[in-house]
Amino acid sequence: MAGFDWSGFLLGALAGGALSALFFAGLAWGMKLALRRPNPTAILLPSAALRIAALLGGGWVVAALLGVAGAVGFGLAFIVLRTILVARLRTTFQSESV
């Protein structure tokens, strides 16, 4: 029976966490820029394309170097970070609207 590659999983999660943080920082920056422009599409589309390409490229490299365990760690880190950020933003905006 083959064991699970925990070191690959943890390295993938570390890489996924770092690239996900950059992804969401780029999203926040792009939204801030776009909301100040009369044509936000000119900012949002290239920003989304670059962020998505970078995240998928990073995931591809992690999967190629670390295998399935690394890819699972990468994806899980993205989902966990996204969940934390969305929950925090929801509570921030709900407390501001009261």
C-alpha positions as CSV (number, residue, x, y, z in Angstrom):
1,M,0.0,0.0,0.0
2,A,1.4,3.4,-1.0
3,G,1.6,6.2,1.5
4,F,0.6,9.7,1.1
5,D,3.3,12.3,0.3
6,W,2.8,14.7,3.2
7,S,5.9,16.8,2.4
8,G,4.6,17.3,-1.2
9,F,1.2,18.1,0.2
10,L,2.6,20.7,2.6
11,L,4.8,22.3,0.0
12,G,1.9,22.4,-2.4
13,A,-0.2,24.1,0.3
14,L,2.5,26.6,1.0
15,A,2.8,27.5,-2.7
16,G,-1.0,27.5,-3.0
17,G,-1.3,29.8,0.0
18,A,1.3,32.2,-1.4
19,L,-0.1,32.4,-4.9
20,S,-3.7,32.6,-3.6
21,A,-2.7,35.6,-1.4
22,L,-1.2,37.3,-4.5
23,F,-4.4,36.4,-6.5
24,F,-6.7,38.0,-3.9
25,A,-4.4,41.0,-3.4
26,G,-4.5,41.5,-7.2
27,L,-8.3,41.2,-7.1
28,A,-8.6,43.8,-4.4
29,W,-6.2,46.1,-6.2
30,G,-7.9,45.6,-9.6
31,M,-11.3,46.3,-8.1
32,K,-10.1,49.5,-6.4
33,L,-8.6,50.7,-9.7
34,A,-11.7,49.7,-11.7
35,L,-14.2,51.4,-9.4
36,R,-12.4,54.7,-10.0
37,R,-12.6,54.5,-13.8
38,P,-15.5,55.3,-16.1
39,N,-14.8,52.1,-18.0
40,P,-14.0,49.4,-15.4
41,T,-14.0,46.6,-18.0
42,A,-10.7,47.9,-19.3
43,I,-9.1,47.1,-15.9
44,L,-11.1,44.1,-14.8
45,L,-10.7,41.8,-17.9
46,P,-6.9,42.0,-18.2
47,S,-6.6,41.8,-14.4
48,A,-8.7,38.7,-14.3
49,A,-6.8,37.1,-17.2
50,L,-3.4,37.7,-15.6
51,R,-4.5,36.5,-12.1
52,I,-6.2,33.4,-13.5
53,A,-3.2,32.6,-15.8
54,A,-0.7,33.0,-12.9
55,L,-2.7,30.9,-10.5
56,L,-3.2,28.1,-13.1
57,G,0.4,28.3,-14.1
58,G,1.5,28.0,-10.5
59,G,-0.8,25.1,-10.0
60,W,0.6,23.4,-13.1
61,V,4.1,23.8,-11.9
62,V,3.3,22.5,-8.4
63,A,1.5,19.5,-9.9
64,A,4.4,18.8,-12.2
65,L,7.0,19.0,-9.5
66,L,5.1,17.6,-6.5
67,G,2.5,15.3,-8.0
68,V,-1.0,14.7,-7.0
69,A,-0.4,15.4,-3.3
70,G,1.1,18.8,-4.1
71,A,-1.8,19.7,-6.4
72,V,-4.3,18.7,-3.7
73,G,-2.4,20.9,-1.2
74,F,-2.4,23.8,-3.6
75,G,-6.1,23.6,-4.3
76,L,-7.0,23.1,-0.7
77,A,-4.9,26.2,0.3
78,F,-6.8,28.3,-2.3
79,I,-10.2,27.1,-1.0
80,V,-9.3,27.7,2.6
81,L,-7.9,31.1,2.0
82,R,-10.9,32.1,-0.1
83,T,-13.3,30.9,2.6
84,I,-11.5,32.8,5.3
85,L,-11.4,36.0,3.2
86,V,-15.1,35.8,2.2
87,A,-16.2,35.2,5.8
88,R,-14.1,38.1,7.0
89,L,-15.4,40.5,4.3
90,R,-19.0,39.5,5.0
91,T,-18.6,40.3,8.7
92,T,-16.8,43.6,7.9
93,F,-19.5,44.8,5.6
94,Q,-22.4,43.6,7.8
95,S,-20.9,45.5,10.8
96,E,-20.5,48.6,8.7
97,S,-24.1,48.5,7.4
98,V,-25.6,48.4,10.9
